[in-house]
Amino acid sequence: MTFDWQDFSGRAAIPGQNGILSVGEEGPSAEDEMEEAYLRGFQDGEAQGLERALRELDPSRQAAENAAHQLSTLREDLTSRTQESVLALALAVARRVMEQELHAKPEYVAELVEKALGHFPLDQKVRVRINPKDLAFITGGALDRMPGEKVSREVRWTPDETVAPGGCIVEGPEHVVDGRLDSALERIYRTVFND
């Protein structure tokens, strides 16, 4: 079999190469191959070093994240405790002011009882539990009707030592109105603190 020079493409395969080089072209030089191997080794070493550094630093990173979380929790707890303390102090001051006001103006108790009675229909029987000292001041000895009340209502006055001076508890058949100072302050505390 005879071949003509035109039958050849002019390219020859070089063993060990993926590509095809033209005849007369040289493959990569040993120096190029060494430089490429050096770069590949450098990049591999850099990646391995970074991976190792991250592995070694991971416990420190986790410790720092835990410390930041604990500081955040501590700050929230401290803020909450401070708010609670300020609220408790404010309510203690309010209680003291109210006690002084009640001592200076005992007629306030009569107004409180009248307002509490306003929460009940006139035809309902009610029971007013009140401190004995306040009861003596309000009723003046007449336990059948509250002074100043224009319409007669059936009220049963009950002296109760457990009710602090300045407060009252009015009980009807369907509901109770708690007019004690401590109960009012507790409701304020719960309302403010739960918001």
C-alpha positions as CSV (number, residue, x, y, z in Angstrom):
1,M,0.0,0.0,0.0
2,T,1.3,3.4,-1.0
3,F,0.5,6.6,0.7
4,D,0.6,10.0,-0.7
5,W,1.8,13.0,1.5
6,Q,-1.6,14.6,1.1
7,D,-3.2,11.6,2.8
8,F,-1.6,12.6,6.1
9,S,-3.1,15.4,8.1
10,G,0.3,16.6,9.1
11,R,-0.3,15.9,12.7
12,A,1.1,13.0,14.8
13,A,-0.1,11.8,18.2
14,I,2.5,12.1,21.0
15,P,2.2,9.3,23.5
16,G,1.1,10.4,27.0
17,Q,-0.5,13.6,25.8
18,N,-4.3,14.2,25.7
19,G,-4.0,16.6,22.9
20,I,-2.5,16.3,19.5
21,L,0.6,18.3,18.6
22,S,1.5,19.4,15.1
23,V,4.5,17.7,13.7
24,G,7.4,19.8,14.5
25,E,5.9,21.3,17.6
26,E,7.5,20.4,20.9
27,G,5.6,19.3,24.0
28,P,5.9,21.1,27.3
29,S,9.4,21.5,28.5
30,A,10.6,19.9,31.7
31,E,10.9,23.4,33.1
32,D,7.2,24.2,32.3
33,E,6.1,20.9,33.8
34,M,8.2,21.6,37.0
35,E,6.6,25.1,37.3
36,E,3.1,23.6,36.9
37,A,3.8,20.9,39.5
38,Y,5.2,23.6,41.8
39,L,2.1,25.7,41.5
40,R,-0.2,22.7,41.9
41,G,1.7,21.6,45.0
42,F,1.6,25.2,46.4
43,Q,-2.1,25.4,45.9
44,D,-2.7,22.0,47.4
45,G,-0.5,22.9,50.4
46,E,-2.3,26.2,50.8
47,A,-5.7,24.5,50.8
48,Q,-4.6,21.8,53.2
49,G,-3.0,24.4,55.5
50,L,-6.3,26.5,55.5
51,E,-8.3,23.4,56.2
52,R,-6.0,22.4,59.1
53,A,-6.0,25.9,60.5
54,L,-9.8,26.0,60.4
55,R,-10.0,22.6,62.2
56,E,-7.6,23.8,64.8
57,L,-9.4,27.2,65.3
58,D,-12.9,25.7,65.4
59,P,-12.9,25.1,69.1
60,S,-11.8,28.7,69.7
61,R,-14.5,30.0,67.3
62,Q,-17.1,27.9,69.1
63,A,-15.9,29.2,72.5
64,A,-16.1,32.8,71.2
65,E,-19.7,32.1,69.9
66,N,-20.7,30.6,73.2
67,A,-19.2,33.5,75.1
68,A,-21.1,36.0,72.9
69,H,-24.3,34.0,73.5
70,Q,-23.8,34.0,77.2
71,L,-23.1,37.7,77.3
72,S,-26.3,38.4,75.3
73,T,-28.3,36.2,77.7
74,L,-26.7,37.9,80.7
75,R,-27.5,41.3,79.3
76,E,-31.1,40.3,78.7
77,D,-31.3,38.8,82.2
78,L,-29.8,41.9,83.8
79,T,-32.1,44.2,81.9
80,S,-35.1,42.2,82.9
81,R,-34.0,42.2,86.6
82,T,-33.4,45.9,86.5
83,Q,-36.8,46.6,85.0
84,E,-38.4,44.3,87.6
85,S,-36.5,46.1,90.4
86,V,-37.4,49.6,89.2
87,L,-41.1,48.5,88.9
88,A,-41.1,47.1,92.4
89,L,-39.5,50.2,93.8
90,A,-42.0,52.4,91.9
91,L,-44.9,50.4,93.3
92,A,-43.5,50.5,96.9
93,V,-43.2,54.3,96.6
94,A,-46.8,54.5,95.2
95,R,-48.0,52.3,98.1
96,R,-46.4,54.6,100.6
97,V,-47.8,57.7,99.0
98,M,-51.3,56.1,99.0
99,E,-51.1,55.1,102.6
100,Q,-50.1,58.6,103.6
101,E,-53.0,60.0,101.5
102,L,-55.4,57.6,103.1
103,H,-54.2,58.6,106.6
104,A,-54.6,62.3,105.7
105,K,-58.0,61.8,104.0
106,P,-60.0,58.9,105.5
107,E,-63.0,59.9,103.4
108,Y,-61.2,58.4,100.4
109,V,-62.4,55.0,101.6
110,A,-66.0,56.1,101.4
111,E,-65.5,57.2,97.8
112,L,-63.8,53.9,97.0
113,V,-66.7,51.9,98.5
114,E,-69.2,54.0,96.6
115,K,-67.3,53.4,93.3
116,A,-67.2,49.7,94.0
117,L,-70.9,49.6,94.7
118,G,-71.5,51.3,91.4
119,H,-70.4,48.0,89.7
120,F,-73.6,46.3,91.0
121,P,-77.2,46.8,90.1
122,L,-79.2,48.6,92.8
123,D,-81.5,45.7,93.4
124,Q,-78.7,43.2,94.2
125,K,-77.7,42.4,97.7
126,V,-74.1,43.1,98.4
127,R,-71.6,42.5,101.2
128,V,-68.9,45.1,102.0
129,R,-65.9,43.7,103.8
130,I,-63.8,46.5,105.2
131,N,-61.3,47.2,107.9
132,P,-63.1,47.9,111.3
133,K,-61.6,51.4,111.6
134,D,-62.7,52.4,108.1
135,L,-66.1,50.9,108.8
136,A,-66.6,53.0,111.9
137,F,-65.6,56.1,109.9
138,I,-67.8,55.4,106.8
139,T,-71.0,54.2,108.5
140,G,-70.8,56.3,111.6
141,G,-72.6,53.5,113.4
142,A,-75.5,53.2,110.8
143,L,-74.8,49.8,109.1
144,D,-77.9,49.8,106.9
145,R,-77.0,52.5,104.4
146,M,-74.0,54.2,103.1
147,P,-73.8,57.9,103.8
148,G,-74.7,60.2,100.9
149,E,-76.4,57.3,99.0
150,K,-79.5,58.6,97.4
151,V,-81.2,55.2,96.7
152,S,-81.5,52.6,99.4
153,R,-79.7,49.4,98.6
154,E,-79.4,46.3,100.7
155,V,-75.8,46.3,102.0
156,R,-74.3,44.0,104.6
157,W,-71.3,45.7,106.2
158,T,-68.7,43.2,107.6
159,P,-65.7,44.3,109.6
160,D,-62.7,42.4,108.4
161,E,-59.2,42.7,109.9
162,T,-57.7,41.0,106.9
163,V,-58.6,44.0,104.7
164,A,-55.9,46.6,105.2
165,P,-57.1,50.2,106.1
166,G,-58.0,52.1,103.0
167,G,-59.4,49.1,101.0
168,C,-62.6,47.2,100.7
169,I,-64.0,44.0,99.1
170,V,-67.5,44.2,97.7
171,E,-69.2,40.9,97.0
172,G,-72.4,40.4,95.0
173,P,-74.1,37.2,93.8
174,E,-72.3,37.3,90.4
175,H,-69.0,39.0,91.0
176,V,-66.5,40.6,93.4
177,V,-64.9,44.0,93.3
178,D,-61.5,43.9,95.1
179,G,-60.7,47.5,96.2
180,R,-57.7,46.7,98.3
181,L,-54.6,48.7,97.7
182,D,-52.3,45.7,97.6
183,S,-54.5,44.0,95.0
184,A,-54.5,47.1,92.8
185,L,-50.7,47.4,93.0
186,E,-50.3,43.7,92.2
187,R,-52.6,44.1,89.1
188,I,-50.5,47.1,88.0
189,Y,-47.3,45.1,88.5
190,R,-48.6,42.1,86.5
191,T,-49.9,44.3,83.7
192,V,-46.7,46.3,83.4
193,F,-44.3,43.4,83.8
194,N,-46.2,41.1,81.4
195,D,-46.1,43.7,78.6
